[in-house]
Amino acid sequence: MGCNRNVQSHPPVGGILSQTDLDISKERMKNLNTQERRHIQEWINGQSVKYYSTQLNYWTSVEGLDKRKKRQDNSLISYSYDLYDFDQTKIYDQPIQRRDAKFGHFDELKAVENALRFMNDGEEVTLLVPSSLAYGTYGDEKKIDNDIPLIIKLKVL
C-alpha cells in the first residue's frame, strides 16, 4: 500500500536548499514512508488483533473509525495516550494527557488529532503511525529519535 500524498520538504533552520536538495529530501521521505509502511504491515501480520488502514496513512484497531461522524472545530475533548515503539516498549512512564482541548486550536500529532475527531467518549483505540505522522525527522528532542514509527494507545476521557 503506497502513499500518494505529497510530501513537503523544508529547508534547514537558517539555510536554503536548492531544488536538487529539495528533490533528494522528498525522495528520501517517500522511500522512508514506503519502508515504514511495509514494516508496519509485517508487524500487523504477526498480531492477533486486526488493524485497519485509514485515509490519513495510519492504522487503527477500530474498523471504519475515519468513516464515523466527525467532531467539529471548537468542540472540546479530554484525552490521554501512551507511546510505544514497535518492540512494544513504552516510551514514557506517564501518559500524555490533555483536558478540554479545543479542536482547531491545539497542537497534537496529526494521527492523534485525526483519530480523536472520530472517537466516542470513553473509547480506547490503538494507532499504528508512520514517523511522518508522529515526530518526523526531528523526533521529540527527548526520548523519541528521528524517523521512528509509533504505536499510540489513545483514550477519550
Residue pairs with C-beta under 8 A, 6 or more apart in sequence:
1 37
1 41
1 53
2 34
2 37
3 30
3 33
3 34
3 37
3 57
5 57
7 26
7 29
7 30
7 33
7 132
9 17
9 22
9 25
9 26
9 29
11 17
11 22
17 25
29 132
29 137
32 131
32 132
32 147
33 57
33 130
33 132
36 130
36 131
36 132
36 147
36 149
37 57
37 130
39 86
39 149
40 59
40 86
40 128
40 130
40 149
43 86
43 128
44 51
44 59
44 128
49 61
49 126
50 61
50 63
51 59
51 60
51 61
51 126
51 128
52 59
52 60
52 61
52 62
52 63
52 64
52 65
53 59
54 60
54 65
54 66
54 114
54 115
55 66
56 66
56 110
56 111
56 114
56 133
57 130
57 132
57 133
58 111
58 114
58 115
58 127
58 128
58 129
58 130
58 133
59 127
59 128
60 66
60 115
60 125
60 126
60 127
60 128
61 125
61 126
61 127
62 123
62 125
65 115
65 118
65 119
65 125
66 114
66 115
66 118
67 118
68 118
69 118
70 117
70 118
71 77
71 103
71 116
71 117
71 118
72 103
73 103
73 104
73 105
74 102
74 103
74 104
74 105
75 102
75 103
76 100
76 101
76 102
76 103
77 98
77 100
77 101
77 103
77 116
77 156
78 97
78 98
78 99
78 100
78 101
78 156
78 157
79 97
79 98
79 101
79 112
79 116
79 154
79 155
79 156
79 157
80 95
80 96
80 97
80 98
80 154
80 155
80 157
81 95
81 96
81 112
81 152
81 153
81 154
81 155
82 90
82 91
82 92
82 95
82 96
82 152
82 153
83 90
83 91
83 92
83 96
83 144
83 150
83 151
83 152
84 90
84 91
84 150
84 151
84 152
84 153
85 91
85 148
85 150
85 151
86 149
86 151
88 151
91 143
91 144
91 150
92 143
97 157
98 106
98 108
99 157
101 108
103 113
103 116
103 117
106 113
108 116
109 129
109 133
109 134
109 135
109 152
110 133
111 127
111 129
111 133
111 134
111 152
112 127
112 152
112 154
115 125
115 127
115 154
116 154
116 156
119 125
119 154
119 156
120 156
121 156
121 157
122 155
122 156
122 157
123 155
123 156
124 153
124 154
124 155
124 156
125 153
125 154
125 155
126 151
126 152
126 153
126 154
127 150
127 151
127 152
127 153
127 154
128 149
128 150
128 151
129 149
129 150
129 151
129 152
130 149
131 137
131 146
131 147
131 148
131 149
131 150
134 144
134 148
134 149
134 150
134 152
135 144
135 146
135 148
135 150
136 146
136 147
137 146
137 147
138 146
139 145
139 146
139 148
144 150
